[in-house]
């Protein structure tokens, strides 16, 4: 489970969705790195799976975006 941002590998942290799925995501909120808003823990996996990671953890814009991943993926 690695995302590649600007040539650097970064491993995400695991967070729980509202329906108990383990999601690989750096922040407790979605605002800084995805096209979503609010706390990740308040969304179901079905809702989260529709979002894209559009910024790296430094806030720099990345290409077309990558889907969020579950730990089991």
C-alpha positions as CSV (number, residue, x, y, z in Angstrom):
1,X,0.0,0.0,0.0
2,X,2.1,2.8,-1.2
3,X,1.2,6.0,-3.1
4,X,3.9,7.6,-5.2
5,X,4.0,11.4,-4.9
6,X,6.6,13.5,-6.6
7,X,8.9,10.6,-6.9
8,X,8.8,9.8,-3.2
9,X,7.2,6.7,-1.7
10,X,5.0,7.5,1.3
11,X,3.1,5.0,3.4
12,X,-0.3,6.1,4.5
13,X,-1.7,5.7,8.0
14,X,-4.8,3.6,8.7
15,X,-8.1,5.2,9.7
16,X,-11.5,3.7,10.3
17,X,-14.5,4.6,8.2
18,X,-17.9,4.9,9.9
19,X,-18.8,1.4,8.9
20,X,-15.6,0.0,10.4
21,X,-13.4,-0.4,7.3
22,X,-9.7,0.3,7.7
23,X,-8.8,3.0,5.2
24,X,-5.2,3.9,4.2
25,X,-5.1,7.7,4.6
26,X,-2.6,10.2,6.1
27,X,-5.0,12.7,7.7
28,X,-8.0,12.2,10.0
29,X,-9.9,14.6,7.7
30,X,-10.4,14.5,3.9
31,X,-9.9,18.2,3.1
32,X,-6.2,18.5,2.6
33,X,-5.5,15.6,0.3
34,X,-8.8,14.5,-1.3
35,X,-11.6,16.0,-3.3
36,X,-13.8,15.4,-0.2
37,X,-14.4,17.3,3.0
38,X,-14.8,16.5,6.7
39,X,-13.7,13.7,9.0
40,X,-12.9,10.4,7.3
41,X,-14.5,8.6,10.2
42,X,-17.9,10.1,9.4
43,X,-18.1,8.5,6.0
44,X,-18.8,4.9,5.0
45,X,-16.5,3.0,2.8
46,X,-19.0,3.3,-0.1
47,X,-18.8,7.1,0.2
48,X,-15.0,7.1,0.6
49,X,-14.5,4.9,-2.4
50,X,-16.0,7.6,-4.6
51,X,-13.3,10.1,-3.6
52,X,-9.9,10.7,-5.1
53,X,-6.6,11.6,-3.5
54,X,-5.7,14.8,-5.4
55,X,-3.0,16.3,-3.3
56,X,0.0,14.8,-1.6
57,X,0.6,15.2,2.2
58,X,2.6,18.4,1.5
59,X,-0.5,19.9,-0.2
60,X,1.0,19.8,-3.7
61,X,-1.4,19.0,-6.5
62,X,-0.9,15.6,-8.1
63,X,-2.2,14.4,-11.5
64,X,-5.7,13.0,-12.0
65,X,-5.9,11.6,-8.5
66,X,-5.8,8.1,-7.0
67,X,-8.6,6.3,-5.2
68,X,-8.5,5.8,-1.5
69,X,-7.5,2.3,-0.5
70,X,-8.8,-0.1,2.2
71,X,-6.2,-1.9,4.2
72,X,-7.4,-5.2,2.8
73,X,-6.9,-4.0,-0.8
